[in-house]
């Protein structure tokens, strides 16, 4: 296993976020993010502005609604659910209880199913990293997908640096830090460990932030890689090639999880535009579903927060259009 011990006197990344969840007084848990540019990263040109499209208004959230012209996108992105047997849908230690609506605690998130609500929890989440793990990767890579699945299962927050083909920023940075353009590449600022190789990254994450056991479907070597590759056939080529875009001064935030087809189409766009983003993992059973519910009064994934424009919004198709209109050159 090739492991590098990093010296963070000069940060290896464009942003150094510090994220803290603090319990509130029965209200929304507060989420604080501070980001500072690395001295290695030049400031954005003075004539580059970041603003939403004229008269832009975030849409109202609609649960499981698909725009007619986006049905093929969602169907294609759903293929992975079957080929990967739902990996990335649930957090480690997932459990569910059906509770009658009239007995469900007020102010708590729960998916409605008929006359019941689902109480989804986890009893097996490991230690939480103080700072988000940093991963350099791109969407249509089976090795990268394997790592994204364990990120969802472990309910980790990750600062993703997209590395699409011909991307001018983060592919070269990986070569500078690790010596070669190979993906995924992980940096853990909490331990100053950096490494290539998806299987080694998975082992590291489950040992450091999980129960030490690699899930079965992520431990089958070549078979795991093949099924991860087949799982992306419905979205062949999406999230792999660079589209010229403006580089934002701060990373975007997206509440999402790997197995959701709605989250998938948004992630593809973030990668193609090479937009760094903090992904708040919120697979089924994640306590962060309740955090988002308290924060905005609703839970639905994906949910975008853009600190560069102040826009906060649900609805995958609208998020994709917003990102393209705001950042594409």
N, C-alpha and C positions, 0 to 999 in steps of 0.2 A: 504494500500500500504506500503510494507516494504522498507524503504529508509534508506540508510546509508550515513552519512556525513564522508568523508574520510579526513585524515590528510596525506598530500603528502610530509611530511618531508623525508620519505623514500618512493620511488615510489612503487605503487602496481604492476607495470608491468615491464617486462624485458627491455623495451625500452621507452624512453621519447622523442618522436619526436617533433620537432617544425617546423611547416610548414607555409610558407608565400607565397601568390601569390602577385606579385607586377606588376602593369601595365608596359609594356615596351614601347619603342618609336616606335610604329608601327610594332614592331617585336614580337617575341615570349615572352609571359609573363614568367618571371623567376620563377622557383619553387625551393625553398631551403629546404633541409631536414637535420637536425642535429639529431643524435641519440646517447644517452649515456646509457650504461648499468646500471641497478640498482645494488646497492651494494649487493642485495640479490641473484643476478644471478652470478654463478661462470663462469669464462672465459672458452672459448672453449679449449679443450686439445691442447697442442702445436703441436701434430702430426696430427691434423685434418686440412685438407686443403680444400679450396673452389676454384674450377676451372672448367670451362666448359669441356665437352668431348674433346679429342684430335681432332684437325682439325675441330672443330665446327664452322659453319658459319650460322648466322641467315638467315632464308628464306626470300624471297621476299613476301610481302603481296599480297594475292589474295582475292578479295572481294567475300564473300559468297561461297567460294570454300570448298568442303568437300572431303577429301581423301576417296577413295572407301572403305577401310577397317574400316573407322570411321563413316560410314553412320548410322549404328544402334545406335551408341552413340548419335549422333546429333538428330536423330529422337526421341529417348527416352527422351532426355533432352528438346525437344520441346513440349512434352505433357503438361507441365505446362502452356504454353502460352494459351491453350484452357481452361484448368480446372480452371485457375485463371483469365480468361478474360483479359489477357494482363497486369495485374498489375505488375508494375516494368519495363514496357517498356518505359513509358513517365514520365517526371518530372511534378511536380505540376504546373498548369497554362500553360500547353503545347499548342502551336499554330503553325500552318504550313501555308506557302504560296508557291505556285508554281510560279517560276520565270523563264522566258526563259533564256537559257544558255547564250545568247549573252548580256543579261542585268544583269547577276549575278555579284556582286562585285568581282573583282579579289582579291585573297588572302584570301577568305572566304570559310569555309567548307560548302558543300552542297551535299546531296545525289542526284545523277543523276537519273532521271526517264524520259526516252525518250528524248525529246527536252527541258526538263525543269530540274531545280535543286530545291530541297526543302530547303527553309529557315525555320529552326525550332528554335523556341525560347520559353522562359517562361517569364511570367510577374507576377509570384506569388511565387518566392523563398524568404524564410525568412532570418533572420540573419544567418551569417556564423560563426560557432565555430572557435575560434582562434587556438585551438588544436584539433586534430581529436578525435572523440568519440572512446572509447575502448570497444570492445564487445568480450566476450568469448562465443563461440558457436561451432556448427558443422553442416555440410551440410545437412544431412538427418533427420533433426528435424523439424517438422511442426511449432513449436513455434518459432524456430530460423528463419525459412523462412519468417514468418510474419514480423519480425523485419527487415530482409534484404530487404523486399519489401518497407517498409517505408523509409529505408535508400536511396533506389534508387529514390523514389518519391520526397523526400526532397533534393536530390542531395548532400548528405553529404559524406565527406571523413571519413573513419573509419579505425582504426587500429584493425584488427581482430587477436585474439589469438585462433587458432583452438584447439578444445577439443575433438578429436576423442576418441572412446572407447579404454581404456588401454594406452592412451597418458600419458607419464611420467611427463610432465612439467606443463601444464596449467589447467588441471582438478584439481590437488592438490592445485594449487594457488587459484582457485576459492573458494575452501573449506576454505582456510586460510583467504581469504579476507571477504567472505560473510557468512561463517559458514556452507555451504552445497554445495554439487555437484549438482547444478540445472542450467539448461541452457534455454535461454540465460541469461548472466549476463552482465550488462552494467556499465561502469565507465565513467563519464563525468569529465575530468580533469579541465574543464573550470568552473564548479560549485561545484566540489568535491562531487557530488551526485553519488551514486551507488545503483543499484537495480536489483532484479530478476523480473520475471513475464512479459511475452511478451506484454500483453495488457497494462500494466502500463508503460513499456518502450516506446511503441508506443505513448501513450498519452503524456508522458514527451517530446518526441522528437518533436511532432507536436506543442506543446505549446511553446517550447523553440526555435525551429528552423523552424517552419512552420506558418500556419495561424490559428492554434488552433483547426482545424477541422480534425478528424480522417476520412480518406476515407471510403466510405460505405462498401466495401468488406473487410475492416480490422476491422470493428466494429460489426460484426455479431456473435461474441462469438464462440460457438461450431461449427457453420457452417463454419466460417472462418478457424478454425483449421482443420476441416475435409477436406475441399477442398485443403488446403495447404498440407495436408498429401497425398491426392489422386494425387496431382500435381507431387509428387516425385516418383510415382509408376514406371515410365519409367526408373528410375535410382535407383531402390531398392538397398539399402545397400551401395551405392557409397558415399564416403565422410563421413563414420561413424567409420571405424576401423583404428587403428594406424598401419602404416608401419614404422619400425625402420629407422630413418634418422638422419643425422647430423643437429645440431642446428646452424643456421647462426648467426653471430655476429650482423647483422643488418636486420631489416625487409625488405622483398621484397616489390616492388610496382607493383600493377596491375590496369590497367585502364579497368574497366568492369562495368557491371550492371546485376542485378539479373535475368531478364527475358531472357537474351541471352543464347541460348543453347551452343554456342561456349564458352562463359565465364563460363558456368556451369561446363563443363568438366575440365577446368583448376582449378576452385575453389575446386572441389572434390579432386584433387591431392594435392593442397596446404594444405587442411585439413588433408588428410590421412598421409602426411609427417610432420604434425604439424609445418608448416612453418608460423611464424607470417608475416602478410602482410598488407600494407596500401592499401586499395581499394579506388581508385579515381572513384567515381560514375560518370557515363557518359551516363545515359539513354537518350532517344531521347528528344531534347530540352535543354540539359545541356550545359551551356556555356563552360564547360571543353572540349567539342568536338573541339571547336575552339582553345583552348589552346594547345591540343595535335597536332592538325593540324599545328599550327604555330611552334611547337617544333620540329616535325620530318617530316613535309611536307606531312602528310597523316593521315587520321583518320580511325581507324578500331579497334574494340574491340573483344577479349582482346589484350592488349599490356602490355608486361612485362618489368620491369626494375629491374635488380638484382644488387644492389650496392656491393654485396660480390664478384662478378666476373666481373662486368662491362658489362655484356650482356644486350642488349636491343633488343626485338623482338616481331613480330606479329605471327599469325597463331597458333591456339589453339592446334592442334595435335602435332606440333613441340615444343610448350611450355611444354606440358605434358611430352614429351620424354626428353626434356632438364632438367626439374625438377627432374625426376626420376634418370637420369644419373648423375646429379650433387650432389644430396642430399641423395639418398637412401644408407643405409649402406649395 
